[in-house]
């Protein structure tokens, strides 16, 4: 084994700066480097999840994946962890009517993520952090995490849930120019401007309308899968033409800072794994284990 890799494994906890020489991207690590990366990351790995779908008339199909990976890269520069390769398998059935959407079947989407987590554990990672860049994945990923309690796992799946920073939000509010904002709108376009301006076509932002059609108004007490299409059939919500690079950097840096903090804590904190083990034991024999907390 390369002596440098051996030193990283043996002394990485004391000389964390040595980890700066390792690639953070899983696919760029050599096999021996992966061994070192598992140790230096404290067994943590981040899976940024995006999707392939239309983003108005002016942003690329992979917008969600591109910007979530950028945020994650900014985070692991602050606190070392490994970043899984581009992952674009998720829930996007509401955009199947638009060119470019890749919508895999529900069972395949589930199995891919579960088996990915299983394989990462087999390779030494015990704390798998999901970072979602696509709004349509929100319910799926929350339920996926909850489902990990159905069968004993020797690893933990953690869904990163950033919180609003009042200071950052106040700065963004001052810079915002549009009242309605959402998918491919001002803020999302700003995020792309902040790191991939070459993929943003501001001159096309108003080629299609992005207003809320509200075509299910007057139908109370109902939730339906067609709600998004009823409101935004062009898969565009807002107006991206008012995007500003500064807004994008504020959003990306705020998320990156919170993710870096989570990684830092998870490296040292095994409470999730310990509580899971206690739960699985009690769940396997609830009568015998009654009263165990």
N, C-alpha and C positions, 0 to 999 in steps of 0.2 A: 504494500500500500504506500502511496505517496506520503512522505514524512509530513508534509504540510497538512494533509488531510488528517493524519494521525494526531498531530498536535491540536488541530481544531477540535477533534473529538475529545481528547484528554483534557484540554485546558480552555475550551471555548467558553465555559461558564465564567472564567476569570478574565479572559482576553476577548471579549465579545467583538472588539473592533476587527479582529482577524476575519470575522464572518463577512466583512465588506468585500472580500475577494471572491466570495461564492455567488454564483448567479441566483436570483430569487425565483426565476421561472423554472418550474419543474422540468419542462422539456429541454432546457439548456444545461441541466446538471448532468455530469457523468455519473456512473453508478457509484464509484467511491465518494464522489461529492455529495450524492444523495444521503449516504450514511452520515456524513458530517452535518448536512443540513438538518436532518431529523434531530440530531443532538442539539445543535445550536438554536433550533426553533422551539425547543422544549416539546417536540412532538406535535407542533401546530402546523396546520396548512390552511390556506384560504382558497375557497372556490368562488370566483366572481361569476355570477350567473347573468347572462343576457338573453337575447332572443334575436331572431331574424324576422323583421317585419317592416312595413312601411312606416316612415317617420315624416309625414307631410310630403310636400313636393321638393324639399330642399335639403334633407338630411339622409345619410346612408342607412341601408337596411340594418346594419349592425350597430347602430347608435348606442343602444343599451349596453351591449357587450363592450364596445370601445370605451365608453365613459366610465363604466364600473371598474374595468381593469385599470384605467388611469388612476382612479381614486385609490384602489388597492395598492398600486405601485408606489403612490405617494406615501401610503401608510407604512409599507414594509421598508421604506428608506429610513423611517423613524424607528421602527422596531422590527428586527429581522424575523421573517417567516417565509415559508415557501408558497408560491402562487401557482395554482393548477392551470393547465392550458385552457385556451378559449372554450367556454362551455355555453352552448346555445340551445340546449334541449329543455323546453319548459312549456308552460301553458300559454297558447296564443291563438286559440280557436276563433276568437272574435275578429281576427284580421285575415281570415282565410279568403275573403272576397277581394283582397288587395294583392297585386303582383309582388312577388318576392318573399311572401310569408312561407316559412317552413314550419308546419304544425304536425308534430309526431303524435302518435296515438297515446292516450292516457296511460295505458299499462307500460308502454315502452319508456315514456318519460319517467315514470316512477322507478322502474327497474334500473334504468341507466344511472340515476342518482344513487340508488341504494347500493348497486354493485360498485359504483365508483368509490363510495365511502368504504365499503368492505375491502376493496383492493388497497385503498390508501392505508387502512389499518394494518393490512397484511404487510405493508411496506414500512411500518413503524410509526405512523401518525395516529395519535390517540385523541386529538382535539381538532375537529374539522369545522372550520368556520365558513358558513355560507354567507356571501354578500350579494344581495339581490339588486340588479340594475333595471329590472323590468316589473312594472306595476302589476301586470297580469299574473305574476308568479306569487304574489303575496300570500294568498290563502293556501295555495298548494304547498309552499315551503313551511308555513306554520304547521300545517297538518302533518307534513313529512317529519318534522322534528318531533311532534307529539307521538307519531307512530313508532318512533324508536323504542318506546317503552313496551311495545307489544311482545318483543322477543329480546332476550338478553344480548347486550352489546358490550364489548370491552373497549369501546370508544364512545366519545360524546360528539353529537352534532349540535352546533350552536349557530343560531341565526342572528346575524348582526342587526341590531335595531338602533340606528342613530337617533339622537334626540335633537330637537330644535335648540339652537343656541340663540338666545334673545339678542345678543350683541350682533351676531352675524345676520340674523333676520332683519334687524333694524337697518343695517347697511344695505342689504339687498332691497328692502322696501324703498329706500331713497333712490336707488338706481333703476327700479322697475318702471316701465313705461306703459305696460298693458294691465288691464283689470282682470281679464280672463286669461288663464295660463294653464297649460297642461301638456299633453303629449305633443312633442316637437314644437312647443311654444317658446316663449321668450327665455325661460330659464334653461330648458333642455338644449336649446340652440346655443345659449351662452356657454354651457358646459363644453360643447364641441368646439366652439370658438377658442376656448381657453387652451386647448391642447392639440386639436386637429382642424385648424381653420381651412386647411386645404380640402376638407371634405364637406364644407358648408357652402351652400349656394344661396346667399342672402337675396340675390336678385330673383329667386324663384319662390320666395316665401309667400307671396300673395297670388300665386298661380291658382291656388285652390282655397276655398273658404274653410276657416277653422272654428266657426261659431257653433254653439250648442243648439242642435235642432230640437231637442226636448220633445221627441215624438211620442213619448209615453206619459206625457203630463196628464193628470186627471186619473191616473191609475195608482191609487194608494195601496199601502200594505203589501207590496209585491216586489219580489226580487227575481230577476230572470236573466239568463245568459245573454239575451239580446240587448241588454241595456246600453252597452257601449255603442253598438251599431245604431241604436235608436237616437243617440245623442250626437255622435261624431262619425258619420258614415265615411268621411274621407280619411279617417284615422289620423286626424290632425285636430288639436285642441288649442286654440289661441292664435298668436301671430308671432312667428319667429323673427320677423324683420327688425324687431327692436332689441335683438340680443346684444349683449355686451360681454366682452372677455372678462371684465372684472367680476361680474356676477358669477360666471362659471368658476373662476378660481376660488371665490368665497365658498361656494357650495362644495367643490371638490376638496379643498383644504380642511373645511370643517369636518366632513365625513372621514377624511384620512386621519385627522388627529384623534377622533373618537375610536376609530378602528385600531390605531396603533396602541391606544391605551388598553383596549380589550385584549389585544395580543399579549401585551406586556403582563397583564394580570393573569391570563390563562397559562402562561409559561410557568408561573410559580404556584398557581392555585389549582388543587386537584379536587375541590369540593364537589364539582359536578360528577366526576367519576365515582367518588366515594358514595355519594347519595344514590347514584344509579345502582351501584352494587347492592346497597342496603335495600333499595326498592325491589330489585329483581328477586332477591332472597325472600322478601316478605310476600311478593306477588306469587312466588312458586308454592308457598304454603301459608295462605292467609289465616287459616284457623290457628295453626301452631305458632305463627309469628304475630298473632293479634296483640296489639299494644306496643309493638316495636316502632320507634319513630326514627 
